[in-house]
């Protein structure tokens, strides 16, 4: 028998405020048509004044716990993926831990891999469970990216939004085959030489300021389709699976053209791809758990389904994972 990390519940939180493309077009030199054609985005959610990453993460976590029928003290570890923490320190995961009311001495920390963050957090939590150090893990992706955007740069500010998603994992037994329920494998990569393609131009030890997001869009697009296709093939081969065995492909929601291009390269038909970018925009580390929550809530994802995840973010970082639901 092998120890597996089984999905027990999912949850999501989006800020109430919705900003449409038409609203942005009244503020900057852009148009609804321009944004839709280049990204597939129709709208995004933007955090309100005083609404922090930890607030969104906590509400998503509460929904995941409720879906699993568990309480805060059942959580053994909180791994929160974010590039927009409440503060430089402490970790936003510990703020969520406090807001949830965890009193059992569980641990929490943040993971920073930008848009790949949720896959990195999932891999980290999965390894804690497989090692037997905890029996349950709360894996979060939460962002308030609106706080690090240059709202005068139409090439970037129209692409991002705010939100949070949560997945609650619990340990279970499997036989060590792809028929097991739970996380089957995760695959992570990075290449720091590609730093300048997507980064924030500030930080505590460089400028002493938060900084704003900068991106070379064409170069990111080029690397995204290639690297995400390669890492998904890596995941399939590691589990002896073919693409046609995947029930649902849940990619990072960065750009509709990237999503479609990656799916075509893998041979995954459009009806098996979960797409939320039109409603959420790019929510960075939150995009995959938000998409999972949507597909679980509308009953597309069912127990026993094979779900393929992938993402690429600043760093550059990229990764994939396969879960049998």
N, C-alpha and C positions, 0 to 999 in steps of 0.2 A: 504494500500500500504506500501511496505517496500523499503528501499533504498538499491540498489545493486551496486557493483563495476564491471563494464562491461569492457571487454578487447577491447580497441579501436585500438591498434597497437602493433606490436612486432618488435624487431630489434636485430642484433647480430654483433659482431666484433671478428675476430680471427687474431692474429699476422700473418704476411706474412711468417715468417720462420717456416718451417715444419721439425721436427726431427723424422726420422723413427726409428724403432727398430734396423734396420741394422746399422744405424749410432751410436746408443748407444752401440751396441755390439762391435764396434771398440774402444770404450772408456773405458768400464767397463766389468767385467766378467759376461756376459749375452748373450742371443741369441734371435733372432726373435721368434723362436719356444717357448722358455721358457716364454717370455712375453705374447705371444698370448694365450698359454694354460692356464696360471694362471689368466689372466685379460681380454682377448678379445681385447686388445689394439694393433693397427697396427702402429699408429703414434700419434704425439701431436704437437701443435703449441707453440712456445716459443717466448716471447716478446724480441724485439731487444734492443740494448743498448740505454738507454734514453727513452724507451717506458714504460710508467707508467700505473698503474691500471686506473687512471683517463682518460688517453688517450683512452684506450679500451672502458671504460664505456661511454665516451662522444660520440664516434662513434656509439655505439649500441643505445644510447639514440636518436641520430639524426635520425637514421633509423626508430625507433619506432614512433617518432613524425611525420616523413614524411608519414609513413603508415597510421597514424591516421588523416592526414591532419591538423595537429596542429603546433603551434609554441612554442618557449621556454617560452613566457609569458603566455601561456595557462596552464602551469604546476603549481599546487598548492603546491605540496610537492614532494621531491625526497628522497626516502629511498633506500640506497645503501648497499647491503650485501657484505662484503668482510672481509677476514682475512689477506689481504696483502695491506693495505692502502698506499698511497703515502708517508705519514708522520705519526708520532705518533698522532699529531694533526696539523691542524684542520681536521675535517671529510672530507674524499674524496668526499662525496656528495656535499659539498660546492664548491670544486674545479670543479666538473662537472657542477654545477650550473653556475659558472663563465664562464667556457669554452662554455657552451651552449648560454650564453648571456641573461640569465634570469634577468629581471630588474623590476619585479613586486612585489618584497618583499616576494616571496615564501620561504618556509623553506626546509632545507635539513639536513639529518644526516645519520650516518652509523649504521648498525646492524651487530653484530659479533656473528654468531652461526656456523661458519665453513661451512661444506658442507650442513647443514640445513638452511644456511643463507637466501637463496631466499624465502623459505617457511615462515620463520620468518618475512622477509621484506614484503612479500605479505600480511600476516596476519595484520601487523602493518598498512600498507597503507589502507587495506580494512576497518579496524576499524576507521581510520580517515575519510574515505568517508562515512561510515555508520552513523557516529556521526554528519555529516553535517559540519565538520570543513573545508573541502576542497571539490572541485568538480572534480579535476583530480589529479592523482598520477603517478609518474614515478618510477617504481620498477625495481631496477638494481641488478644484480649479476655480480661481476667483480673481477678477480683475476690475479695476476702474481705470481703463486705458485712456478715458477722456481727459484724465488729469496730466497726461504726458504728451498730448498731441499739440502740434503747432496748428492752430485753427486758421492760419493764413496760408497753409500749404495744402492746396486742394488735392495733391497727389497722395496724401496720407490721411488727412483728417476725415475724409469721407469713408474710409475703409473700416474703421474700428468702432466698437461699442463696449458696453459694460455688462457684467453679469457674473453668475456663479453657478457651478454644478457640483454635485456630490455623489459619490458611490460608496456604499458601505459594504465592506468585504468581511466574510467570516470564514474561519478555517473549516475544511471538510476533507474527507478521505476520497482518494481516487486510485485508479489502477496504474496511472502513469501513461495513459494513451490519450489520443485526441477525442475519445468518447467521454472523457471525464468532464464534469461540470467545473467551471471556474476558469481562472487565468491559465491558459496553456503555456504561453511564453511571452516574453517581451524582449525587444531588441533596440538598443540605444547607440547613437553615434554623435560625434561633434567634430567640427573642424574650425579651430580658432583663427585660421588664416583668412577666413571669409567674414571676419568681424565687421568690416566696413560696409557690407551690403545691408545690414539691418542692426541698428544700435540706438541707444539714447546718449545724447551728447553732454552728459553730466553724471555726477555721482559724488559721494562723500569724500573720496580720496583724490579726486581729480579736480573738479571745479567747485566743490562744496555746495553745489546746487543740484536739484533733481534732474534737470535737463529735459529735452524734448526728443521725440522719436524721429529718426532719420532713416530713409530707406532708398535703395537703388532698385526700384520696382521691377525693371526688366530682367536684371540679373537674378533677383530673388525668384522670379517666375521660372526662369530657365533651370535653376538648381532644384526648385521645388518638385517639378514633375519628375525629374530624373531620380533624385534621392528618395522621394517618397515611394516611387514605383519599386526601386531596388530594395528598400527596407521592408516593404510589404511582401515581396517575393521571398526575402530572407525568412520572414515569419511563416509563410506557407510551407516552404521547404523544411524548416525546422520541425514542423508538425506532420509532415507527410501529407499535406493537403493540396488540392487544386483550387484555383480561384472559383470554379463553378460549384464548389462545396460550401462556399461562404454564403450565409443567408443575408447578412447585412454588412455593408461597408460603411463605417462611420469615420470619415476623414476630418481632419482639422478644417474648419470653415474659414479659409483665408480668401479665396477667390473662386467663383463658380467655374471659370475656365481651367483653373488648376485641378479642381475636383473632377471635372469631366475628363480632362486629359489623363489624369492618373487612372481613373476607372477604365478608360479605353485601353490604356497600356496593359492593364491587368486582365482585360476581357470580362469585366464585371458590368452587367447591364444596368441602365439607369434606374430601373424600378427597384434595384437592390441597394441603392445608395441613399443614405439619410442626408438630406440637405436642409440646413436652417439658415444659411448665410443671408438669404433674402430678408428674413425677419430680424436676425440678431447682428448682422455684420460680423467682423472678425473680433471675437472676444478673447483672443489669445488662449491662455491656458484653460479658460472656461468653456471653450467652444465644443470640445468633445463631450464632456459630461452634460452640457446643456442639450446637445443633440441626442445623446443617449436617453436623457429624461423625456424628451419629446417623443421619441420612438417607443419608449416603454409605456408612456401615458396613452398614446393612441393605439397601443396593442399591436404594433408592427413587430417589435421584438418579443419573442415568446421563449419560455423555458425550453432549453435544448438547442436553441439557435446558435450558430457559429457567427460571432461578431468580430470583424477585422477593424482595428483602429490604426491610424497613422497621423503623423504631424511633422512639421518642420518649422523652426523658429530661429530667432537671432542667435548668433554664436559662431557659425551656424550650428544648430542642433537638429537632430531628427530621430524619429523612433517609430516603432510599431508594436502592436500586441494583438493576440488573439484570445478571445474569451468564449467559452461555451456557456451560454446563459443558464 
